[in-house]
Amino acid sequence: MKVAVQDCEGWYKDDITGAVQCADTKKYNDYMRSYRARKRKDRDFDTLQNEVSELKSELGDIKSLLLTLVKNQN
């Protein structure tokens, strides 16, 4: 037996399996599209965060090399 999910029109829960299903394919497709977009945005944000961290580390290395060069020339 399918029971309507509270506050989610068009969504039903199967009493036997516990699965939540959407009866409206357009709503489901819209939900999945927004879900994939959110996941892609999160992945892109994580990638940018890692790249910024790597750049900061590399800039620190360059700074220390430049300081060493300046000290050695004096």
Summary of the structure (lengths in Angstrom):
residues: 74
radius of gyration: 26.1
end to end distance: 84.0
largest distance: 84.0
contacts: 142
relative contact order: 0.07
helix: 66%
strand: 14%
